[in-house]
Amino acid sequence: MRPLLLRALLLAILLALPAHAHAAPPAGKLTWYGQACFLLETAAGTRILMDPFAKGIGYEIPQGFKADIVTISHEHPDHNNVAFVSGVANR
């Protein structure tokens, strides 16, 4: 009988807690574009593009794409198409 009472008490406590207690604000937004290409937008507005892919691998390349930083994991054409990105200072 005691374990049942303990479970009921624990359930009552959990149900009484607010749904979003101490939720941290989002640190940013991560968007997948295909293959290994991701865009990380920080809370401060910095746009970091990772592994931009080339045409012809089956994914739509966004037009007018802007990024502050581009990272490339390795020198294959499906991971290093910096040409379609605008706003990058150093290439």
C-alpha positions, 0 to 999 in steps of 0.5 A, spaced: 500 500 500 505 504 501 508 504 494 501 506 491 501 512 496 508 514 494 506 514 486 500 518 487 503 523 491 509 524 486 504 524 480 500 530 484 507 534 485 508 533 477 501 535 475 502 541 480 508 544 476 508 549 471 508 546 464 514 551 462 518 552 469 524 556 468 524 555 460 531 558 457 530 563 451 532 559 445 539 560 443 538 560 436 535 557 430 537 551 426 535 549 419 537 543 414 537 545 407 539 538 405 545 533 404 550 536 410 547 543 409 545 547 415 544 554 417 545 556 424 541 563 426 544 566 433 539 570 437 544 576 436 542 575 428 549 572 426 548 567 420 552 561 420 552 556 414 555 549 414 557 545 408 553 549 402 552 544 397 552 544 389 547 544 384 545 537 381 545 533 387 537 533 388 536 539 393 534 546 391 539 551 392 536 557 396 536 564 391 539 570 394 542 566 400 546 571 405 550 568 411 555 572 415 560 565 416 561 559 412 564 553 414 566 547 410 567 540 413 571 538 407 573 540 399 568 535 396 563 539 391 557 537 395 560 541 401 563 547 399 559 551 394 560 558 397 559 561 390 551 561 392 552 565 398 552 573 399 554 577 405 561 573 406 567 577 407 573 572 406 573 567 402 
